[in-house]
Amino acid sequence: MELKRAKQILSSSADIEVKYQDASVWIDEVMEDGQTAVVHLRGPLEERSQVSIADLQEG
């Protein structure tokens, strides 16, 4: 995923599916470095991870 699209998804009110390593995640924050984002799995677990934006896939 590109940085611009990650920021668009983060600011959108729509429910846009994003996947990280075949798991559906929410983007919580795009980091200032422009290379990573903080995400958490959709569902009851709120464990957050910092991952490369390039490893995120839409849909």
Helices and strands as residue ranges (DSSP letters): H 3-11, E 18-20, E 23-30, E 36-41, E 48-52, G 53-55, E 56-58
